[in-house]
Amino acid sequence: MNKKNLGIILIVLGALMLIISYFADFVDYNFYNIGALIIIIAGIVTHIYVTKRS
């Protein structure tokens, strides 16, 4: 796995978690949605950090 793709992978993982929560009727569980949000934000920050470093 390339380090440049780590942020993008985290963003996609968080988005998939939100899509799965919608179809699996987990929308009312806040901890699941907050976890997905944290993963998306971590992916954005990681992507910016890795892009600026290289």
Secondary structure as the mmCIF struct_conf table of DSSP 4:
data_model
#
loop_
_struct_conf.conf_type_id
_struct_conf.id
_struct_conf.beg_label_comp_id
_struct_conf.beg_label_asym_id
_struct_conf.beg_label_seq_id
_struct_conf.end_label_comp_id
_struct_conf.end_label_asym_id
_struct_conf.end_label_seq_id
HELX_RH_3T_P HELX_RH_3T_P1 LYS A 3 ASN A 5
HELX_RH_AL_P HELX_RH_AL_P1 LEU A 6 PHE A 23
TURN_TY1_P TURN_TY1_P1 ALA A 24 ASP A 25
TURN_TY1_P TURN_TY1_P2 VAL A 27 ASP A 28
HELX_RH_AL_P HELX_RH_AL_P2 ASN A 30 ARG A 53
#
